[in-house]
Amino acid sequence: MTSHQPAEIGDLAAMQRIRSFEEKTRELSLARQIIGSVHLSIGQEAIPVGACAVLQPQDAVFATYRGHGWALARGVPLAPSFAELLGRSTGLNGGRGGSPYFSAPQYGFFGENSIVGAGAPIAVGAALAARYDGSGRVAVVSFGDGATNQGAMHEAMNFAAAFSLPVVFVCENNTYSELTPIAEMVGEPELWRRAAGYGMPGSRIDGNSVTTVRDAMAAAVDRARAGEGPSFIEAMTERLVGHYIGDVEHYRPAGEVASAWQREPIGRLERELVAQGVTEAVCRAAVQQAADEVERAVAEALAAPLASAEDVKEHLYA
Ligand SMILES: Cc1ncc(C[n+]2csc(CCOP(=O)(O)OP(=O)(O)O)c2C)c(N)n1
């Protein structure tokens, strides 16, 4: 990398990998090659990319059903991720989990979760374990704005603060809880203010700026690693697609999505880099390279055999 290519070129490529992965996922889902519901994070890529940039291999990340971006930002390879979506035996989880259950602990990605708010107590458990196992692990959990109203979230945040556990709570506030605006569901729409009630630092940041996310996460992770306890980050963002594939988005005001495209994180970072003197060609090349990588990975996944029905009873616990 030359002095004309700042480190943020890597962020641009990382965000584009997620964007291309999800655009291809939407195509495969609409073509009925992916079974089950799919929740995309198009527009929210700066949050996992900025957050995971400051993590170490021993750290543990927990996400929601909208978590493909977190898995990829953690370093999970593209081909097994596509294979998982496509029900292939080479999938991350043997093709058994699908879109909302990606899990790859070998990459420090301890899984998506379809139960709203359920990742938080599990992350707190991982943080509590870190106190005893000497791993130095920090646990990071992402969740939506709607999830902050789940009881499990309250219990998790209270416990983490009471015991000064190394957890970072990352609220991806895309302003909708499923199909309902968060502002209609809470008395205090500035969700970060809740952190004070638990006794932990809270902040509201621009979640469409990858550098802002990275800086806020660096401070929270340093604090957690130093034994000073949890933090709450409310990262403001916008989802550029429906809640799930097939959502007709009747609840969104006319023009909202078109205007959100003006603020999305990839184009924004490109404009920032160009203003710093990086050529448009360099930006385009990083974006194209990421998109090409995705094309190769999906071809590899599609060539793999489907998961076998023979071993469907394996890996079950009762
Ligand atoms: C415990 C539980 N209650 C309800 C649901 C149904 N549900 C799925 S997504 C969702 C909205 C969550 O919104 P938010 O937390 O803001 O996350 P986003 O989908 O915007 O990323 C709900 C209520 C669920 N999956 N789990």
The ligand as an SDF file (V2000), in Angstrom:
LIG
                    3D

 26 27  0  0  0  0  0  0  0  0999 V2000
  -38.2620  -12.6940   21.3650 C   0  0  0  0  0  0  0  0  0  0  0  0
  -38.7300  -12.3110   19.9960 C   0  0  0  0  0  0  0  0  0  0  0  0
  -39.8350  -11.5460   19.8680 N   0  0  0  0  0  0  0  0  0  0  0  0
  -40.2620  -11.1950   18.6390 C   0  0  0  0  0  0  0  0  0  0  0  0
  -39.6000  -11.6260   17.5200 C   0  0  0  0  0  0  0  0  0  0  0  0
  -40.0900  -11.2090   16.1400 C   0  0  0  0  0  0  0  0  0  0  0  0
  -39.1930  -10.2040   15.5600 N   0  0  0  0  0  0  0  0  0  0  0  0
  -38.2810  -10.5420   14.6260 C   0  0  0  0  0  0  0  0  0  0  0  0
  -37.3570   -9.2390   14.1670 S   0  0  0  0  0  0  0  0  0  0  0  0
  -38.1600   -8.1890   15.2040 C   0  0  0  0  0  0  0  0  0  0  0  0
  -37.8050   -6.7230   15.2880 C   0  0  0  0  0  0  0  0  0  0  0  0
  -36.4680   -6.4540   15.8380 C   0  0  0  0  0  0  0  0  0  0  0  0
  -36.1190   -5.1360   15.5520 O   0  0  0  0  0  0  0  0  0  0  0  0
  -34.7130   -4.5760   15.9170 P   0  0  0  0  0  0  0  0  0  0  0  0
  -34.2690   -5.1430   17.2200 O   0  0  0  0  0  0  0  0  0  0  0  0
  -34.7670   -3.1030   15.8230 O   0  0  0  0  0  0  0  0  0  0  0  0
  -33.7270   -5.1830   14.8240 O   0  0  0  0  0  0  0  0  0  0  0  0
  -33.6670   -5.0140   13.2620 P   0  0  0  0  0  0  0  0  0  0  0  0
  -34.5540   -6.0930   12.6740 O   0  0  0  0  0  0  0  0  0  0  0  0
  -34.1230   -3.6380   12.9200 O   0  0  0  0  0  0  0  0  0  0  0  0
  -32.2450   -5.2490   12.8940 O   0  0  0  0  0  0  0  0  0  0  0  0
  -39.1440   -8.8640   15.9040 C   0  0  0  0  0  0  0  0  0  0  0  0
  -40.0410   -8.2380   16.8920 C   0  0  0  0  0  0  0  0  0  0  0  0
  -38.4620  -12.4420   17.6930 C   0  0  0  0  0  0  0  0  0  0  0  0
  -37.7470  -12.8920   16.6490 N   0  0  0  0  0  0  0  0  0  0  0  0
  -38.0220  -12.7510   18.9360 N   0  0  0  0  0  0  0  0  0  0  0  0
  1  2  1  0
  2  3  1  0
  2 26  2  0
  3  4  2  0
  4  5  1  0
  5  6  1  0
  5 24  2  0
  6  7  1  0
  7  8  2  0
  7 22  1  0
  8  9  1  0
  9 10  1  0
 10 11  1  0
 10 22  2  0
 11 12  1  0
 12 13  1  0
 13 14  1  0
 14 15  2  0
 14 16  1  0
 14 17  1  0
 17 18  1  0
 18 19  2  0
 18 20  1  0
 18 21  1  0
 22 23  1  0
 24 25  1  0
 24 26  1  0
M  CHG  1   7   1
M  END
$$$$
